Amino acid sequence: MAVSEAFLHLDPMLLFKSGANFGKQRNLGLVEFHYSLGTSQNGIKSYAFSSVGYYSTDRKNRTKRSCFSRCKCQKADSISEVTADDGRPTSLSINGRTNVNNAQEFELNQLLKSDKEGFANGDTNGVGTVIDSRKSIEEEAWDLLKESVVYYCGNPIGTIAASDTSSSSILNYDQVFIRDFIPSGIAFLLKGEYDIVRNFILYTLQLQSWEKTMDCHSPGQGLMPASFKVRTVPRDGDDSVTEDVLDPDFGEAAIGRVAPVDSGLWWIILLRAYGKCTGDLSVQERVDVQTGIKMILKLCLADGFDMFPTLLVTDGSCMIDRRMGIHGHPLEIQALFYSALLCAREMLASEDGSADLIRALNNRLVALSFHIREYYWIDMKKLNEIYRYKTEEYSFDAVNKFNIYPDQIPPWLVEFMPARGGYLIGNLQPAHMDFRFFSLGNLWSIVGSLATVDQSHAILDLVEAKWSELVADMPLKICYPALEGQEWRIITGSDPKNTPWSYHNGGSWPTLLWQLTVACIKMNRPEVAEKAVMLAERRICRDKWPEYYDTRRARFIGKQSRLFQTWSIAGYLVAKLLLANPSAAKILINEEDADLVNAFSCMLSANPRKKRGQKGFKQPFLI
């Protein structure tokens, strides 16, 4: 059948309406979405829905299925035609993906000359999809991103983590991860496709108070899940009638059983980006969304035993989701925390009930920025200070406040630190400094203005000076250096996946391209990101968009790396879109607040030996 014939059977009605009530602990009422499905700007054709049902465009299974008020539905198979800007068909995707193999581009072009339709006569990419070498890397990436979209009752709600059909072990890569969807959501926003991001924000909000437990213990109120899966299940035991349900995972099914700290922080950042990109502030002004923001903030700002303004978290609570010695106060969480606080302050409605929360938020911002800028920063000057630290100092004006022993300075750091440049260390606790360079934490400290302007430039100076170590053949090392030998055995527990220079232990992750790009654009140094993107383009498409790369120079595809990893695809697309339109990066950037700068200066000039009395107690306590 000709490609065009496949679309003759679509229902002409393209308006679909669904409702759902997810709240079990918070009865927030019905959430309604209106989503029009049809032909997008790049020519991809999708499902066609009517008010009473939808049609499958698969010729073999062309049946009409009902979609009732309680979201009882099933996903149809689809055939998509992709057209280039001149209107000619460039590829055919049948329940799979379209792929470009750059290494075979010349050979395929020779074959395409003999085919007026432009198809390579049965050549496929190994997953049943016809290859068209005339596609650019960006076009293929968009096709793959759109094919990764997950639907809930006909509405796009997110993207799966990976679509690697060559792997026999799916694990949880078929789920929608909140942190993984962020680059996908930004890519859709920059492309003008807003519905999927709006749906994601509102539906994941309803999962916030899901009644799930681990070992008889419920998650803290306001905790966002790490991931969720759309399951189609029989309704009331009747196999002929099905409904879609959202099944969230707060970590109770994850490897290591660690709850995510970063999910709620990323959710707030994406919510602000949606409002700034679309101009639609009605979503963030909704009562349920405002409540969701406050719940996340209260969870993060809650008082505890910890005396530091940084968030105290366990190992594996963020992108580095396995045991890697980052328990305590990892930089990545602090950078996201600071950015989320700024975003939340910008979106919170001014009302009496928010006054105390905003006051606590502002106080935390000042303390957090002071703590990170003062104590996490390291350059050659600071390294020399640490080298001459005196220990066991007891006083308010101690220089070595955290009792750091100079012998902790690792030999690699002496050679690694350039004369010009610096970075924020990975972690700080009493008698412990993690001197490793963590890319996401440093880059997002630039984006969120947690680092000062001078520190931000110094971080990028370091990246340029140590390009061969941090970028090498594929951007970008998640951390540097890797744990090796006895240190690897002790800290990772001899983790076979986190072997040196692999996965989270010094592996290279292409998805970090988009954070690098935002940071470079903010500091008006886009040429650094452009160089990294050009480097990635040499291999990433040919290598089938892997999750991560192994070895010190990132020459091998990760031993256990999934192919067609969605956030590798989306990270590349966001980088390209932002480099083409740098002004769009403002939806993610937090500018430095003048009030915070003044407060920070006051803290630096304050006398640390300020007298601390008993606050006016005139009589002793009665026992």
C-alpha positions in Angstrom: 0.0 0.0 0.0 1.3 3.5 -0.8 2.2 5.6 2.1 -0.4 8.2 1.4 -3.2 5.5 1.4 -2.5 4.8 5.1 -4.0 8.1 6.0 -7.2 7.8 4.1 -8.8 5.9 7.0 -8.2 8.5 9.7 -11.2 9.9 11.5 -11.6 13.5 10.5 -12.5 14.6 14.1 -9.3 15.6 15.7 -10.5 16.8 19.1 -10.3 14.5 22.1 -11.4 15.1 25.6 -10.6 13.0 28.7 -10.9 13.3 32.4 -9.3 11.6 35.3 -9.2 11.8 39.1 -5.9 10.6 40.5 -5.8 12.1 43.9 -6.3 9.6 46.7 -5.0 11.7 49.5 -5.7 15.1 48.0 -9.1 15.3 46.3 -8.4 17.9 43.8 -11.2 17.1 41.4 -11.2 16.3 37.7 -8.3 17.3 35.5 -9.5 18.1 31.9 -7.3 18.3 28.8 -8.1 19.2 25.3 -5.6 17.9 22.8 -5.8 18.2 19.1 -3.9 15.5 17.2 -3.0 15.8 13.6 0.0 16.6 11.4 2.8 18.4 13.2 5.2 20.9 11.7 7.7 18.3 10.6 5.0 16.2 8.9 4.6 13.4 11.4 1.0 12.2 11.4 -0.4 10.8 14.7 -3.6 9.3 16.1 -6.9 10.8 15.0 -9.5 10.9 17.8 -13.3 11.5 17.8 -15.6 12.1 20.7 -16.6 8.5 20.9 -13.5 6.6 19.9 -10.4 6.5 17.8 -9.2 4.5 14.9 -6.0 2.4 14.4 -4.2 3.4 11.3 -2.7 -0.1 11.1 -4.4 -1.7 8.1 -4.3 -5.2 9.6 -5.9 -4.1 12.8 -8.2 -1.3 11.5 -10.9 -1.4 14.2 -12.8 1.3 16.0 -12.3 1.2 19.8 -14.3 3.0 22.4 -12.9 5.5 24.8 -15.3 6.0 27.7 -15.5 8.7 30.3 -13.3 6.8 32.8 -10.4 6.7 30.3 -10.9 3.1 29.2 -8.8 3.0 26.1 -6.1 1.2 24.2 -3.3 2.6 22.1 -3.5 2.1 18.4 -0.6 1.1 16.2 0.5 3.8 13.8 2.2 4.4 10.5 3.8 7.8 10.2 5.1 9.5 7.1 7.7 12.2 7.5 8.1 14.9 5.0 10.9 17.4 4.4 10.5 21.1 4.1 9.8 20.8 0.3 7.0 18.4 1.0 8.6 15.2 -0.4 8.5 12.0 1.7 11.8 11.2 3.3 11.1 8.1 5.4 8.5 5.6 6.6 8.3 4.6 10.3 6.2 1.6 11.2 5.8 1.2 14.9 9.5 1.8 15.3 12.0 4.4 14.5 13.7 6.0 11.6 17.5 5.9 11.7 20.3 7.5 9.8 23.6 5.6 9.6 26.2 8.2 8.7 28.9 5.6 8.1 26.8 4.2 5.2 25.5 7.4 3.9 27.4 7.3 0.6 26.3 3.7 -0.2 22.7 4.4 0.7 22.6 7.5 -1.5 23.7 5.4 -4.4 20.8 3.0 -3.8 18.3 5.9 -3.3 19.1 7.2 -6.8 17.3 4.2 -8.3 14.2 4.6 -6.2 11.9 7.4 -7.0 10.2 7.2 -3.6 13.6 7.7 -1.9 13.6 4.4 0.1 16.6 2.0 0.3 14.7 -1.1 -0.9 14.4 -2.9 2.4 17.6 -1.7 4.1 16.8 -1.4 7.8 18.5 -0.2 11.0 18.0 -3.5 12.7 14.7 -2.7 14.3 12.5 -3.0 11.3 12.6 0.6 10.2 13.6 1.7 6.7 16.7 3.9 6.6 16.8 7.1 4.7 20.3 8.6 4.5 19.0 12.0 3.2 17.9 12.8 6.7 20.0 15.0 8.9 20.9 14.0 12.4 18.4 16.5 13.8 15.6 15.1 11.6 16.3 11.6 12.9 16.5 12.8 16.4 13.1 14.4 16.1 11.6 11.2 14.7 13.1 9.2 17.5 11.9 11.6 20.2 8.4 11.6 18.8 8.3 7.9 18.6 9.3 7.7 22.3 6.1 9.6 23.4 3.9 7.8 25.9 0.2 8.3 25.7 -2.3 8.2 28.6 -5.9 7.9 27.4 -4.9 9.3 24.0 -3.0 12.3 25.5 0.8 12.6 25.2 2.1 12.5 28.8 5.9 11.9 28.5 8.7 10.0 26.9 10.0 6.5 27.8 13.6 6.3 29.0 14.9 4.2 26.1 13.7 2.3 23.1 16.5 -0.3 22.8 14.9 -3.3 21.1 18.2 -5.0 20.9 18.3 -5.4 24.7 16.5 -8.4 26.2 16.3 -6.8 29.7 13.9 -3.9 29.8 14.1 -3.2 33.5 12.5 0.2 34.0 13.6 1.8 30.8 10.1 1.6 29.4 8.9 4.0 32.1 8.7 7.8 32.1 11.3 9.3 34.4 10.8 12.8 35.6 14.5 13.7 35.4 14.8 12.0 32.0 11.8 13.9 30.6 13.2 17.3 31.4 15.3 17.7 28.2 12.4 16.1 26.2 10.0 18.6 27.7 12.4 21.5 26.9 12.8 20.3 23.3 9.0 20.2 22.8 8.6 23.7 24.3 11.3 25.1 22.1 9.6 23.5 19.1 6.2 24.9 20.0 4.6 21.6 21.1 3.2 22.6 24.5 0.5 20.0 25.2 2.8 17.2 26.1 4.6 19.3 28.7 1.4 20.6 30.2 0.0 17.1 30.5 3.2 15.9 32.1 3.2 18.7 34.6 -0.4 18.2 35.7 -0.6 14.4 35.6 2.7 13.9 37.6 1.3 16.4 40.1 -1.5 14.0 40.8 1.0 11.3 41.6 2.6 13.4 44.3 0.6 12.0 47.1 0.2 8.5 45.8 -0.5 5.9 48.6 2.6 3.8 48.2 4.9 2.4 50.9 8.2 0.7 51.2 8.6 -1.7 54.1 5.4 -0.3 55.7 6.6 3.3 55.5 4.9 6.0 53.5 6.9 8.6 51.5 7.0 12.2 52.8 4.2 14.5 51.7 5.2 16.4 48.6 7.6 13.7 47.4 7.5 13.3 43.6 8.0 9.9 42.0 11.2 8.9 40.2 9.2 7.4 37.3 5.8 6.2 36.3 4.4 3.7 33.8 1.1 3.7 31.9 -0.5 0.4 32.2 -3.6 -0.8 30.3 -5.6 -3.1 32.5 -9.0 -4.8 32.3 -11.8 -2.9 33.9 -13.6 -4.9 36.6 -12.2 -8.1 35.4 -13.7 -7.7 31.9 -11.0 -8.2 29.3 -13.1 -6.6 26.6 -13.1 -3.3 28.3 -9.8 -1.7 29.4 -8.6 1.4 31.1 -5.3 3.2 31.4 -3.8 3.6 34.9 -0.7 5.5 36.0 1.6 3.4 38.2 4.3 5.5 39.9 7.6 4.4 41.5 9.0 6.4 44.4 12.0 4.1 44.6 10.3 1.1 46.2 10.9 -0.9 43.0 14.2 0.8 42.0 17.6 -0.8 42.2 18.8 0.1 45.7 15.4 1.3 46.8 16.4 5.0 46.9 13.7 7.7 46.7 14.5 10.6 44.4 15.3 14.0 45.8 15.7 15.7 42.4 12.3 14.8 40.9 10.4 17.6 42.6 13.1 20.1 42.0 13.2 19.3 38.2 9.4 19.5 38.2 9.4 23.1 39.5 12.1 24.1 37.0 10.1 22.7 34.1 6.9 24.3 35.4 8.6 27.7 35.3 10.1 27.0 31.8 6.6 26.1 30.5 5.2 29.4 31.8 8.0 31.6 30.4 8.1 29.8 27.0 4.3 29.7 26.4 3.3 32.8 28.2 0.5 30.7 29.7 0.6 31.4 33.5 -2.7 29.8 34.1 -1.1 26.4 34.8 1.2 27.6 37.6 -1.6 29.7 39.0 -4.0 26.7 39.5 -4.8 25.9 43.1 -3.6 22.3 42.8 -0.3 23.4 41.2 0.3 26.1 43.8 -0.4 23.4 46.5 2.1 21.1 44.8 4.8 23.7 44.8 4.3 24.4 48.5 4.3 20.7 49.4 7.7 20.3 47.7 9.1 23.4 49.4 7.9 22.3 52.8 9.5 18.9 52.4 12.8 20.5 51.4 12.7 23.3 53.9 11.7 21.2 56.9 13.8 21.6 60.0 15.9 18.7 61.0 19.1 17.8 62.9 21.3 19.1 60.2 22.9 22.5 60.8 23.9 23.2 57.2 21.7 25.1 54.7 22.4 22.4 52.1 20.0 19.4 51.7 21.1 16.3 53.4 20.5 13.3 51.1 21.5 9.7 50.7 23.6 8.0 48.0 21.7 7.4 44.7 19.1 10.2 45.2 19.7 12.0 41.9 21.1 11.4 38.4 23.9 9.3 40.0 21.4 6.7 41.2 23.9 4.1 42.5 26.3 3.9 45.4 29.1 6.4 44.4 30.0 8.0 47.7 27.9 11.1 47.2 25.8 10.8 50.4 25.7 13.9 52.5 25.4 17.2 50.6 26.1 16.5 47.0 26.6 19.5 44.7 24.1 18.4 42.1 21.2 18.5 44.6 22.3 21.8 46.0 22.4 23.4 42.6 19.0 22.1 41.6 17.6 23.1 45.1 18.8 26.6 44.7 17.4 26.9 41.2 14.1 25.4 42.3 13.8 27.8 45.2 14.3 30.8 42.8 11.8 29.4 40.4 9.2 28.7 43.1 9.6 32.2 44.6 8.9 33.6 41.1 5.7 31.5 40.7 4.2 31.5 44.2 1.0 33.6 44.5 1.2 36.4 47.0 -1.2 35.5 49.7 -1.3 35.4 53.5 -0.8 31.6 53.6 2.5 31.9 51.6 4.1 34.7 53.6 5.9 32.4 56.1 7.0 30.0 53.4 8.4 32.8 51.2 10.3 34.2 54.2 11.8 30.8 54.9 12.6 30.4 51.3 14.5 33.8 51.1 16.5 33.0 54.3 17.5 29.6 52.8 18.6 31.2 49.5 20.9 33.6 51.3 22.4 30.9 53.5 22.7 28.3 50.7 24.5 30.7 48.3 26.9 31.8 51.0 27.7 28.2 52.0 28.3 26.9 48.5 30.3 29.9 47.2 32.5 30.1 50.3 33.1 26.5 51.2 32.6 24.4 48.0 34.7 26.6 45.8 38.2 25.5 44.9 40.9 27.0 42.7 44.7 27.1 42.9 44.5 29.9 45.6 42.1 27.9 47.7 44.0 24.7 47.2 47.1 26.4 48.6 45.1 27.5 51.6 43.9 24.0 52.3 47.4 22.7 51.9 48.5 24.9 54.8 45.4 24.3 57.0 45.8 23.9 60.7 43.5 21.3 62.2 41.5 20.9 65.5 40.6 24.6 65.5 37.9 25.5 68.0 36.4 29.0 67.7 33.8 30.9 65.7 36.5 32.5 63.6 38.3 29.3 62.8 39.8 29.2 59.3 39.5 25.4 58.9 35.8 25.4 59.9 35.2 21.8 58.8 38.4 20.3 60.2 39.7 19.3 56.8 43.1 17.5 56.9 45.5 18.7 54.3 46.5 15.1 53.5 43.1 14.7 52.0 44.2 16.6 48.9 44.5 13.8 46.3 47.6 13.6 44.0 45.5 13.9 40.8 44.2 17.3 41.9 47.6 18.8 42.1 48.1 18.1 38.4 44.5 18.6 37.4 44.0 22.1 38.7 44.9 24.7 36.1 46.5 28.0 36.9 43.4 29.8 35.6 40.1 28.3 36.4 38.3 26.5 39.3 35.2 24.6 40.2 32.7 23.7 43.0 33.7 20.4 44.7 31.3 17.5 44.8 30.6 17.3 48.5 31.4 18.8 51.9 31.0 17.3 55.3 32.9 17.5 58.6 36.5 16.3 58.0 35.6 15.4 54.4 35.9 17.2 51.0 35.0 15.3 47.9 37.3 16.9 45.4 35.8 15.2 42.3 34.5 17.4 39.5 30.8 16.7 39.0 29.6 18.2 35.7 25.8 18.6 36.3 26.3 20.3 39.7 28.8 22.8 38.3 26.9 23.5 35.1 23.6 24.0 36.9 25.3 26.3 39.5 26.1 28.5 36.5 22.6 28.3 35.1 20.9 29.0 38.4 23.4 31.7 39.5 24.4 29.7 42.6 28.0 30.4 41.5 29.1 34.0 41.2 29.9 35.5 37.8 33.6 35.1 38.3 33.2 31.5 39.5 31.0 30.7 36.5 33.6 31.9 34.1 36.3 30.0 36.0 34.3 26.8 35.7 34.1 27.2 31.9 37.8 28.1 31.9 38.5 24.8 33.6 36.4 22.9 31.1 38.3 24.4 28.2 41.7 23.9 30.0 40.9 20.3 30.7 39.0 19.5 27.6 40.8 16.2 26.9 39.9 14.9 30.4 36.3 16.2 30.7 35.1 16.0 27.1 37.6 13.9 25.1 35.9 12.0 22.2 32.3 12.4 23.5 30.8 15.0 25.8 30.6 14.9 28.8 32.2 13.2 31.8 29.6 12.9 34.5 32.4 13.2 37.1 36.2 13.3 37.1 38.2 11.3 37.9 36.9 7.8 38.2 37.2 5.7 41.4 39.7 3.0 40.9 41.3 0.1 42.7 40.7 -0.3 46.4 38.8 3.1 46.5 36.4 1.8 43.9 35.8 -1.4 45.9 35.1 0.3 49.2 33.0 3.3 47.9 30.9 1.5 45.3 30.8 -1.9 46.9 32.6 -3.4 43.9 29.7 -2.3 41.7 30.2 -4.2 38.4 28.3 -1.5 36.5 30.2 1.4 38.0 33.6 0.1 37.0 36.3 2.8 36.4 35.4 5.2 33.5 32.0 3.6 33.0 28.4 4.6 33.8 28.3 7.0 36.8 32.0 6.3 37.6 33.6 8.7 35.1 31.4 7.6 32.2 30.5 10.1 29.4 26.9 11.2 29.0 25.7 12.9 25.8 22.6 14.2 27.6 24.8 16.7 29.5 25.2 18.6 26.3 22.1 20.6 26.9 23.1 21.8 30.4 26.6 22.7 29.0 24.9 24.7 26.3 22.6 26.7 28.6 25.6 27.5 30.9 27.7 28.6 28.0 24.9 30.8 26.5 24.4 32.4 29.9 28.0 33.3 30.2 28.1 34.5 26.5 30.5 31.7 25.5 28.5 29.6 23.1 31.6 28.6 21.1 32.4 26.1 23.9 29.1 24.4 23.6 29.3 24.5 19.8 32.6 22.7 19.9 31.1 20.0 22.1 28.0 19.5 19.9 30.2 19.2 16.8 32.2 16.6 18.6 29.1 14.6 19.5 27.7 14.7 16.0 30.6 12.7 14.7 29.5 9.6 16.4 26.2 9.8 18.3 23.9 9.0 15.4 26.1 6.3 14.0 26.4 4.8 17.5 22.5 4.7 17.8 22.2 7.3 20.5 23.7 5.4 23.5 23.0 6.2 27.1 26.6 6.6 28.0 30.2 5.9 26.8 33.0 4.0 28.5 36.8 4.5 28.8 38.8 7.5 29.8 38.5 9.1 26.4 34.9 7.9 25.8 35.9 5.7 22.8 33.6 2.8 23.5 29.8 2.6 23.8 29.0 1.7 27.4 29.1 -2.0 28.1 25.6 -1.9 29.5 24.5 1.2 27.8 21.0 1.3 26.3 20.7 2.4 22.7 18.2 5.0 21.5 18.3 6.6 25.0 15.7 9.3 24.9 17.5 11.9 26.9 20.6 11.5 24.8 18.4 12.3 21.8 16.6 15.2 23.6 19.8 16.6 25.1 21.3 16.9 21.6 18.2 18.5 20.2 17.9 21.1 23.0 21.6 22.0 22.5 21.0 22.5 18.8 17.9 24.5 19.3 19.4 26.8 21.9 22.6 27.4 19.8 20.3 28.4 16.9 18.3 30.7 19.2 20.3 31.6 22.3 17.6 34.0 23.6 15.4 31.0 24.3 17.7 29.9 27.1 16.2 32.5 29.3 13.3 30.1 30.1 15.9 28.0 32.1 18.3 30.7 33.4 18.0 32.3 36.9 19.6 35.7 37.0 21.4 36.7 40.1 19.2 38.5 42.6 20.4 41.9 43.8 18.9 41.4 47.2 20.6 38.1 47.6 23.9 39.6 46.6 23.6 42.4 49.2 22.6 39.8 51.9 25.6 37.7 50.8 27.9 40.7 51.2 26.5 41.4 54.6 27.2 37.8 55.7 30.8 38.1 54.5 31.4 41.3 56.5 29.5 40.1 59.6 31.6 39.5 62.7 31.7 35.7 63.3 32.5 36.3 67.0 29.2 38.0 67.6 28.2 37.6 71.2 25.7 34.8 71.8 23.8 35.2 75.0 20.8 33.5 76.5 18.4 35.7 74.6 17.1 37.6 77.6 16.4 34.7 80.0 16.1 36.4 83.4 15.8 33.3 85.5 17.1 29.7 85.3 14.9 26.9 84.0 12.9 25.0 86.6 13.5 21.3 86.7 
